[in-house]
Amino acid sequence: QEHAYPADELMPLTCRGRVRGQEPSRGDVDDALGKFSLTLIDTLDTLVVLNKTKEFEEAVKKVIKDVNLDNDIVVSVFETNIRVLGGLLGGHSVAIMLKEKGEYMQWYNGELLHMAKEVGYKLLPAFNTTSGLPYPRVNLKFGVRHPEARTGSETDTCTACAGTLILEFAALSRFTGTSIFEEYARKALDFIWEKRQRSSNLVGVTINIHTGDWVRKDSGVGAGIDSYYEYLLKAYVLLGDDSFLERFNTHYDAIMRYISQPPLLLDVHIHKPMLNARTWMDSLLAFFPGLQVLKGDIRPAIETHEMLYQVIKKHNFLPEAFTTDFRVHWAQHPLRPEFAESTYFLYKATGDPYYLEVGKTLIENLNKYARVPCGFAAMKDVRTGSHEDRMDSFFLAEMFKYLYLLFADKEDMIFDIEDYIFTTEAHLLPLWLSTANQTISKKNTTTEYTELDDSNFDWTCPNTQILFPNDPMFAQSIREPLKNVVDKSCPRGISRAEESLGSGPKPPLRARDFMASNPEHLEILKKMGVSLIHLKDGRVQLVQHAVQAASSLDAEDGLRFMQEMIELSSQQQKEQQLPPRAVQIVSHPFFGRVVLTAGPAQFGMDLSKHKAGTRGFVATIKPYNGCSEITNPEAVKEKIALMQRGQCMFAEKARNIQKAGAIGGIVIDDNEGSSSDTAPLFQMAGDGKNTDDITIPMLFLFSKEGNIILDAIREYEAVEVLLSDKAKDRATIFKGKMIPNYIIDSNLEMETMDQKLSENDSHKQNSEEATSASQDVGAVSEEPEEGESSDVTDPDSLSPAHADSDSLSISNQDSAVPGTEEAHAPLPACTQGDHLPQEQKTESNSKVNWDNKVQPMESILADWNEDIEAFEMMEKDEL
């Protein structure tokens, strides 16, 4: 008021107001400014929370009297909605509450609501798109398409920008009885839901507002997506529409399956969610523990919050972005409130005074490092403590509100905060809106909703009395192993070292010595609280629960073991990758048209040096796991052996089938439903010994691709395949061989298909010439022993290629593991985008979905072409 009013924001270093157009442009950041006294509007309901009712009454009068909403200025639809529309609605909500109490605001007659409706109408032109997704910007005076609007040419918007409207727009409709606002917001949400990636149930960061195509196909819970998830859950709470909860539960299941890698939350690719999209996190994800509290999932909320708190203790503030080993990636900190928000919700849920100490730390840091004579200044660099002449409106709207509520007792409040829901800008909307002016029929429009094992929280708001066991130490037991997570190395006591010098216990197990086939090693892991978990996608996950360790010293050994394993894997990631190989079915009725993406082996014949590849009929071995002497050698001799993954090393399988006379081998994954569509390929490593005695080629197929061959055997018995470094065209396959009569005598329909195939072959040959590196990333894996061992069985026998997310997933649910930039859980995989040209295509990804019944050839070719197009699109995304 003293230094900046009526400007939008305060510039705390120069003690003046920030007026758009009068200060140097800051790019998109300035789109929040509309010459409408932004900070004052954004802070209205904060004044009432702070029990500043007289100041609130004066502020409302100033807004009504001075604010002009008809400025010729281009603003962000998202920011204007959450800050201005939300601020006016929050102000109206508490104004009518105060009026009902009879002491303040007796003169108030809905003026803020009238202004909110005006803002709503000014935002509506942005929704003039075929998809219903709004343009990212709108001119307050001229809309979008007007010649003087200076906007309307944009094609993309972020998912959060289009998906964070429903609370404010629905509240405006419910307050005013005008349904159009809620209708537009629902349409945008419906469109995003329909455009989710169906196999992963994730959404991308940015989307084309006209076509609905995903522009940025990485997915996380931070910038660009964050409040979309938040508003799905809160829309259910405020509006009572089951479809919003169903959608949130579906997304949440995907988040916890792919993005949550406790205590980290790492972005992934929506088409291949087992691949991490980056090795750093942004500060906006700090809201997510608070949302998990609302969901009722308390343990991961505590874990992630504690990790973030450790980062804050290291840097005083949460950097805008930080790496998986907790180094600063982007050093700015604009006084964001998301961590304070999660701290408040965790305290509400647990009642643990620890979170009051966290809040105290936040306040002390703000006063010590950000407080300046005219306000609080954003941090330009958390490492140096330098300031930026900036104080965003959300600092007063959110940070002050959450910190006050964290410490406030019930008697400190003049109203019951439980009667309201917080918007993403912490504005207050009354829960009674769920029954007011229901102009929109509550109709479940959610399609293809997958039933989830989430019965505890599907249809109820969380009850804080049953979120966790009746144990005041519960939250502490989850936090304790994470207290040193940011440190580069875990502090070790002297007692263990002293023990090892004497005749006491043996020195702790080192990661480099670990063998999953060694029962003694597995027992040591158990003692350290480390367990092996077999995941549905075929990975084997190392997890440490410090509370399950035999002693605190064993827990320390377990944490160090996990750190060493991550570092070891990280080093191996930097080594060269082998490209994927191809399994091509060349017998009737496929004739080379069916190509399956296969993982290579780091032993045996190098198919890249044998261009002709290895061709032969396939035969299933006995025993099917190939872990002992083959009992049907007459069926395997001079054929390519099919076997199942599991129970012994890959190299042992190869030696057994080679001894039986096989000319090659295909290992099929034993994890039902696994597919190269959603996971990077394995690279089969040796057994830590010399594998020069293995001379036949060995390839690995996921379950989906392996079943195509098995189904073909059941249908045709004699199935011939070609193992090669890349798919061959039909002329090469049948060169020097008698072409079968059923090809020569093919009818016109087959000739037409041949022409299509020729075109595809030509396209593939061109792409082969452009291909210099592999399409997919293979993961190093070894065969587990007796179903109990990890894919990461022996670090010494791991190949120098990546031990990535398909080979090793190391997480620490009770003890998070620090590591290098690439060292996190699961470890990030290098994508082909790191080294491939934009136009590269890889024919080895071409495959068909072969069911139990034979598909017509037209269907096979059509499916093949569809998969080619899908993988080409995926490749462009990852590039």
N, C-alpha and C positions, 0 to 999 in steps of 0.2 A: 504494500500500500504506500509506504513512504518513498521508495526509490523507483518503482517500476510502473505502477498503475497509471493508465489503463492498458499498458503493453501486455503482450501475451505471456512473457516470461521475464524473470529477473536475471540480470547479468551480475552475479555477486562480487566479482572482482572489481568491476568499474562502477558498481552501485548505480546502474541505470536499467531501463527497460529494453528488452529486445523487440524491435519493431521490424517486421519483415520488409525487406526492400531498403532499409536504412543501414543494415549490417551486411558484411560479406556473406554470400550464400554458403550454406552448409550442405547443399544438395537435398536429398530426400528428408533429412532430419527437419528441415524447415517446412515440410508439407503439413506438419501438425499446427503451424501458426496460421491463423486466419483473421487477425486483427479483431478478435472477439473476446479479449480479456481472458485468455485460456486458463491461466493459473487460478484466477478467482473463481471461475465456474467449476474447475476441476476440484477445488478445495471446499466447496460449500458444505457437503455433509461431513467432512472432516471436522469442521468447527463444532458441529453438534456432538460428534463423538467425543471431542475434547471438552465438552460441556461449556463451550463458548457461545451460548445462545444469543447474547446481545450482539456479539460480533457477527454471528450468522444472520441475524435480522438486518443489520446494516449492510452486510454484503449482498443479501438478496435484493435490497432496495437499489443498490448500485448496479447490479446486473440488469434489473428491469429498466432502470433509467438510462444507463449508458451504453449497453452492449448493442452493437449493430450486426445483424446476421446477413446482411445483403451486400457484402463487400465483393468487388470484382477481384477475386483472388482464388487461385487453385489450391485446394487442400486435399489431404489424404482422406478417403472415405473411411478407412479403418480408424485412424486416429481421431477424426471428428466424431465418429460414432461413440467410441469408448470414452473419450475425454469430455466432449461438449454435450452430446446427447445424453450420455451416461451421467455427466455431472449435473445437468439440468433435472433429469429424472430423479437422481439421488437427492438433490436439493428439494425437489417437490415432495418426495417421500417423507423426508424428515420434517418438512414445513407443515404438512397436514397432520403429522403426528404431534408436533408441538401445539398446533392450533387446537387439536382435540383435547390436549391437556389443560387448555384454558388460560395459560399465563402469557405465552408469547405467540407472535404471528397471527393475532386475531384479525388483522386487516387483510391477511393473505387470501387471494381469491383465484388461485391456480395460475398465476402469471407465468411461473417457471414452466408449467406444463404447456402453456400456449407457445412459449418460445421453443420448447422441445419439439412440439408438433411442426413448427416452422422449419427447424433444422431437419426433421425427418423428411419433409416434402422437398427440401433442397438436396437431399441425398438420393431421392428416388430416381432422378434421371440417370444416375450411374448404372441402374439395373436394366437399362435398355439394350440388352444383349440377347442373342438367341438362346444362350445357355441359362440365363438367369443369374449368372455370376456378375457381380458389379465391376465396372471399371475401377481401377485403383484410385483415380482422382476425379474430382468434380469441381467445377467453378461455382462458387456460392451464388453468384448473380446470374450466370448464363447457362449453367448446367454442363452438358457434355458436348453435344454436337453443334452448338451455336457457333457461328463464325468467329465470335469474339471469346469463345470459351478457353482457347489455348490448351485444350486437352481433348481426349477422345480418340487419340491415335494409338493408345496402348493396346497391346494384345495379351499381356500376361498379368497375373496377380498372384499373390501368395495364398496358400491354403488358409492360413489364419486370417488374412485380410477378408476373404470371402466367407469364412466360416465362423467369424466372431461378431455376429450381428443379432442373433436370435434373442438374447436376453433384453437388450435395449429396444429392439424393434417390437418384440412381443409385449414388453411392458408398456411401450407407447400405445400400442393397439388396445391393451387391456385398460389402461388409464383413460383413453379417449373414446373407446368404442369404434375406432376406425381400423378395420381389419387389414387394410392394404399393406401396412408395414410388416406385420407378422407373416403375411402371405409371401412377400418378397424374400424375407429372411429364410423362411422354410424352404422355398424353392431353391435357393442357393445351397443350403445344407443338403437337400435331397440330391442335387446334381453332384456335389462332391462325393457323397456316399456311393452313388451309382458308378462313379469313375474310379473308385478305389481299385487297387491291384487285387484281383479276386483270389489269387493263390496265396498271397501273403497277408491280405486285409490291411495293407498299409497305404498311406497316401504320400504323394510327393510334396516338395516344397513349393513349387510354382506350377500354375496350370494356365493353359490358353483359355481366355474367357469366351472365345467364339467357338472353338472346336472341342474343347474339353480335353485336349491332349496334354499329358504331363510334360512340362518343359524341363524342370529339374526333378529327377527321379530318385534323389536321395531322400531318406525319411528318418526323422528323429522326433524328439519331444521339445526341441529348442526353437530357435528363431525360425519364423516362417510357418510353423505348424502348431506351436504350443497351445494357444488359446482355442484352437478348433476342438481339441480333445476336451479342454476345460469346459467349453460351452455345451458340448453334448451331454455331459453329466449334469451340469447345473441347469440346463434346459429341462431335463427330466425333473429335477428338484422343484424348479419354479413353476413349470407348466403341467407336470404330471403326465406327460405323454410317454408311454412305454417305449415307443420306437426309438426315442433318443437314448434311453438306457441300453436297449439292445445293441444299438450301434456302438455306444461307448464300450460296452463289454466286449464286443467283437474286436474293436481296435485295441483295447487294453490287453486282451489275450495275445494279440500279435506283438504289441510293445514288449510285454514280458517274455515272449518267446524269442524275439530277435534283437530288440534294441537294449533291453535291460541286461547288463552284464555286471551285476552288483560288485562294487557300489557305483559302477560307471553306467552312463547312458550314452551309447554311441550310435551315430547315424549309420544306416545301412542302405543298400540298394533295394528298391521296392520289388524288382523282378528277381533279384538274387539276394534275399535277405540274410543269407549266411555270410555275405561279403560286407565288411565294414566300408563305409564310404569315406571316412576320414578318421584321423587319429587325434582329434581334439574335440572339446566340448565348449559350447557357448554358455554364458551366464544365465540366459533366459530359462534354461532347463531347471533352474533352482526352484521354480514354482511347482515342479512335479511332485516332490514329496508331500506338499500340501494337498495336492489333488489326490494322491494315494491315500492320505488320511481320510478324505471325504469318501473315497471308494471303500475304505475299510481295510486296506492292505498295509498294515503298520510296519512290518519288518523291513521291506525294501525302502520304505520311506525313511526310517531311522538310519539305515545304512547310507543311502545317498546323501541325506542331510549331513551326516557326520563327516563324510568325505569332503563335502563342500565347506564345512566349518574348518576342517584342517587346512584347506587351501586358503581360507580367509585368515586364519591365524598365521600363516606363512607370509601373506602379502598385505595384511590389514584389510583388504577389500577383495571381492571376487573379481578377477580380471574378466574382461568381456569374453575372452576365450582362453582356455588353457589345455595343455596336451594331456595325454593319458598318463604321463609320468609327472604331471602337475607343474610343468614349467609354463611360464607366461607365453601365450600365443598372440593375443591382442591385449595390450597393457592398459587400455582405458577402463574407467569405471564411472559411468554417469549417475552414480547413486541409485542404482536399481533396487527395487524393494522386494524382489521375488524371494530371496532367501529369508528376509524378515517375515514374509507371508507364511512360508513353510514352518518357520520356527513357531509362529503363533498357533498354527493348526496342530503341530505336534504337542505343544504344551497343553492345548485344549483337550487333546485325545489322551495324553498320558498323565498330566498333572505332575510331571517330573520336573523338579526345580532346576535341573540341569539346563533346561531351555530358558529359564530366567537368566542364568549365567551367560548363555549365548547371547541373549538380548542385551544384557549389560555390556558385553564386549562390543556389540554393534554400536551402541550409543557412545561408548568411550572412544571408539575409533572415529566415529563421525565428529565428535567434539574435538578430538585431538588432531585429526588430519584433514578434515573437510571444512571445518568451521572457519569462516572468514568474517570480517566486520559487517558485511551486508547480507549474510546468509550462509549457505552451504555450497561450496564449489565442487563440481565434478572433478574426478581425478583424471588427469591427462595420461599419467603413467604411474601405476601402482608400485613400480619398482623404485622410482625416484621420489614419489610423493608430490610431483608437480601438478598444478591445478589447471583447469580449463574454465573460462569465463562462461559458465553454463549452470543453470539449475532448472532442470525440467519440471514441468507441472506435476508429474507423477511422484516426485519426491514428497511434496506436501500431501498429495491426494492419497498415497499408499503408505509410504515409509512411516510418516508420522502416525497414521491411523493404526497400522499393525503393531508398531512398537508401544503405543499407548495402550491398546487393547491387551497386549501381552502382560503388562504389569497392572492393569486396572482390576480392581475388585468389583463385584456386582454392585455394591453401593456407590461406586464412583460413576456409574452410568445412569443417565436420566431416562433411559429406555432399555428394553430387552433386545440385545443385539441378536439373539437367537430367532427373532421374528423376521430377520432379513437374510438375504443371500448377497454375497459379494460378487460384483461383476469382475472382469479381469482388471479393471482400473480401481477396484475396491469401492465402487459406488454401491449404495444400499438400495435394494429393491425388496419390497415387502412380499412375504410368502403368500399373503392372501390374494395376490394377483392370479393365482392358479384357478380361482373360482370366479374371477371377475370378467365380465364381457367376453365369454368364450365364443367369439365369432368364428373361430376356426374349429371345425369338427376334428376331434382327436381320432385320427385314423392312422393305423399302423402301416406306414408305407415302406417299412424295411423289408427288403427282399433278400433271399438267400442268407438269412440269419442262421448262424451255426450255433447249435446248443453247446454251451460251455459248462465245464465242471466248476461252476461258480455259484452254487446254490446258496451259500451263506449270505451273499450280498446282492443277489440279482434284483430283488424287489423291495429292499429296505434301505433306508438311510442308516449309516453306521451308528451303532450304540457304543458309546465310549466305555461302557462298563464291561463289554465282552470283546473288545478289540485284541486284548492280550491277556495272558494268564494273570491270576490274582497274585502278582509278584512285583513288589516295588522295584526290584532289581532287574526286571525284564528288559527294559530299554537299555540299561547300562550294560547288560550282558551282550547286547547286540553291538553297542558302540565300542566297547572296550578293545576288541581286536583291531579297530580302525584308528585308534588314537595316534599311531605312528605311520599311517598310510602314506602321508606326503613326504616323509623323510626318505632319503635315498637308500638308506640301509636301516634295517631294524636293529636297535641297540641290543647288545647281547650281554648277559651276565657273565661273571667270571667263573661261577660255580661249575658250569658245564665244561669249560676248558680245563679247570682243575681236575674234574673227574676223569677226563680223557688221559691225563698224564699218569694217573695211577692205575689201579687194577679194577676200577669201577666199570661202568657201562662203556660200550664201544662208542667211538666218535659218531656223530649223527650222519645219517645217509645223505650223500651229496647227489644232486640232480644228474651229474655226469655219469655216476655209477649205477643209476637206477635201471633195473630190468623188471618189466612187468611180469615176466615169466618166472621170476624168482619169488617163491612164497614168503621167504624171509623178508624181502623188501616190502611186500604187500602188508605184512604184519607190522613192520616199522611205520609204514604210512598210517595204518590204523591207529597206532599209538600216538602219532603226531596229530591226529584229528583230520587226516587227509583221506578222502574216499574217492572211489572211481564211480562215475555215473555214466551209463550208456544212454545217449540221447536218441530221440526218434529219427533224427536226420543222419545217423551213422557216426556221429562224433562221440568221442569218449571224453568226459569232462573231469578234470581234477578239481576237487572242491575241498577247502579246509574249513572246518568248524572248530574254532579254537576251544570252545566250551566242551568239545568231545575229546580233547587231548587228555592223555593220562596225567599230565602235570603242566604247570606253567612253562617249565623248561622245554617240555616236548612241544608245547604250542609254539614257542619261539622257533624251535627247530623246523616245525612244519611251515611256518611263515617264511623262514629263510629258504627252505626247500622250494616253495612255490616261487619265490623271487628268482632263485637260480634257474628253475625250469623255464620261466618266462624269458630270462636273459639268454639262455641257451637257444631257445626257439627263435628269439629275435635275431640272434646272430645267424642262424640258419636261414632266416627269411631273406637275408641279403645275398645269398648265393643264387646261382643260375637255376632257372626253372626249365623242366622238360616240357615241350608242347604236348597237347593231347594227341591221341592217336585215333584211328578210325577202324571200326568193325563194319564191313560192308557185306550185306547178304546178296550173293550173286546167283543163287539157284532160283528155280521156278517157284513162285511167280514174281520174284523181286527183281532179278536181273540187274543187280547193282543199284537199284533205286533207293533202297533202304540203307541209310548210313547212320551208325550209332556212335556217339561221342564216347571215347574210352580213355581211361587214365593209363598212363605209361608205367612201366616198371624201371627201376634203376639198376637192373641186372638183366642178364639174358641178351638176346639179339636186339641190336639197335635198329629199329625199323627205318629210322631216318637215313641210314647208310645202306639199306637194302630196299631200293625203290620199288622192286617188284612185289615186296611184301611176302607174306606167307598165306597160301591158299589151301583150304582143305575142308572136308566135311567135319561137322562137330559131333562130339559124342560125350555123353554124361558119364563121369567116372564113378566108381564105387571103391571106397566110401566117398560120398559126395563132398565131404570137407577136404579130401585130398591130404589128410594129415598122417596117413600111414600107407603101407605098400598097396598099390592099386590091385584090386582083386579081379578086374575085368580087362586085363591088358590087351586081349585079342580085339576088344571093341574100341580100344583107344589107339592102337598102333597106326601110325601114319595119319592120324586125325588130330583135330584141335580139341583139346579136352575142356569140358565145362565143369566148373566146381564152385562150391559155395565158400564165401568168406567166413573165417572164424576158426578158433581152436588151435591154430598154429601159425607160424610165420609164413609169409608169402613165399619166401625162398624155399622153405621146406616143401610146400605144395609143388613148386616148379621142379624140384629135384625128383619128386615121386612120379610125376607124370612124364618127365623126360626119361626116367628109367623104364617106364612102361611103353615107351616108343612113341609118345605124342610128339607132333611137330610144332605145337604151340598150345597156349593155355589162355582161358578166359575165366577170371574170377568174378563171380556175381555177388553183389552185396547181400548180406543176410538181413538187412534192415528193410522191412517191407515198406514200400512206398517211396524210398529214396530215389532221387532223380537228379540228373545233371541240370535240369531246368532251374532248380532252386539252390544248388550247392556247387561249389567249385570241385573239380575232380581230384581224386586221390592220385598221388604218385606212390607206387608201391616200393618201399625201401627194402633193403636186404635184412639179414639177421645179425649184422655186426661182424660177420666173418667174410672170408674171401668167397665171392660168388662167381668167379671166372669159370667154374665148372658148369654153370647154367648157360646153355647156348640157344635155347628156344625162346621165341618171343612170348611175353606175358602181358596181358592187358586186363584192365579192371572196368567192369560195368556196374552202374548203380542198378537197383532192383527194377526200376521201370524199364530201362533199356534191356536188361538181362531177360526180363519176362517176354519181350518181343521175340527173342531167339527161342526161348523155351516153348512159347505158344506155337511158333512156326514148326518146331520139331513135332509137337503133338499133332499138328495138322498134316504135315507132309513127310515126316520121318527123316528123309534125307535132306539136310540143310547144309549148303556149302557157303562158307564165308571167306572173306579176304581181310587179313590183318595187315594194315599199312600205316604209314605216317600220315597220309591224307587220302581222301576218297579218290578213286580212279573213275574216269569216264568209261562208258560201256565198250567203246572201241578198244581201249587198253585192256579191259578185263577179258574180252574174248579174242584178243590178238593171238594168232597161231592156233586157235582152237576151233573146232567145228561148231558153227552156230546152230543151235537146236532148231528143228523144223518148226516148233511152235513159235519161234520168233520170226522165221522167214514167212510163215503162212499167217502172220497176224492180220487181223481184219483192219478195215479203215479206221476204226476207233483206236486201235493200238498204234497205227501209223500216226494218227494225230497226236497221240500221247508221245510218240517218239520225237516228233517235231518239238513238242514242249520240252522234252527231256534234253534234246540237243541244245535248245536255247539255254536251258539251265546249265548244261555241261559247259557251254561256251562261257557263260557268266562265271562259272566256278573256275575255269581255267584262267580267265583274266584275273580273278581274285587271287588264285594261287600264285601268279606272278608277282602280285603286290604284297603277298604275305611273307613277312620276314621273321615273324615271331608267332607264338601260339595265341589262339583265341581265348582259351580258358586257362585258369591258374590251377595247377595240380597241387594237391596237398600231400605232404609226406605222411605215409601211414604204415604201420606194421601190423601184422595179424595178431590179434589178442590171443592170449593163452587161456584156455578153459573158461572163456566167457567172463573172466574177472579182470583181465588186464586191459591197459589202455592202448589206443592206437599209437600213443607216444610211449612205446614200450622201452626202448633203449636209446637214450640220446646218442650213444656212440654209434649205433647202427642207423640213426636217422640220416637220410641223405642230406647233402648241402642245400637242397631246395627248401622252399618254405615249409615250415611246420605250421601251417595256417589253420583256419577255423575248421577245416575238415579233418585235420590230423590231430590238432591239440586245442582244447578249450580249457583254459585254466581260470577258474573263478574262485572267489573267496567270499562266501556268504557271511561268515562271521569274522573273517580276516581278509580285508581287501589287500591285493597285492600290488605294490608299486613296481614300476619297471621302466623300461626305456620308452621312447615315443611310440614304438610299435608294440610294446609289450603290454598288452592288456588282455582281458578275457571276454570273449574269445579273441585270439590274436588277429589283427587285421590282415586281410589278404591283398596282395598287390594285384590290381586289375589290369586287363589288357590295355586300358587307356593310358597306362604309364609309358608304353613304348610302341603302340601301334598307330599306323596312319588312319585317318578318318575313314577312308574308303574301304578299309580292309573287310573282307567277308571270309568266313570259314565254313567250308562245306561240311566239316565233320560234325557240325551241330545239327545237320539235317537228319531228322528221324520221324518215324511215324508212330502213332499210338495204336499198337496192334492188340486187338481184343481177342477173346477166345474164338470168335468166329472170323472167317476170312473176310477181309474188306475188299471191295472192288478196287481194281487198279486205279480207277479215276479218283477214288477216295484217298488211296494211299498217296498219290502224287499231289492231290490238293492239300492234304495234311502236311506233306513235306514242304510244299511251297509256303504254307502259312507259318510253319516253324522257322523257315529261312528268314521270312520277313520279320518275325518277332525277334529273332536273335540279332538281325541287323539293326533293328530299332534299339535293342538293349545295348548293343555295342556302341552306337552313337551316344547313348546316354552315359555310358561309363567313360567314354573318351572325354 
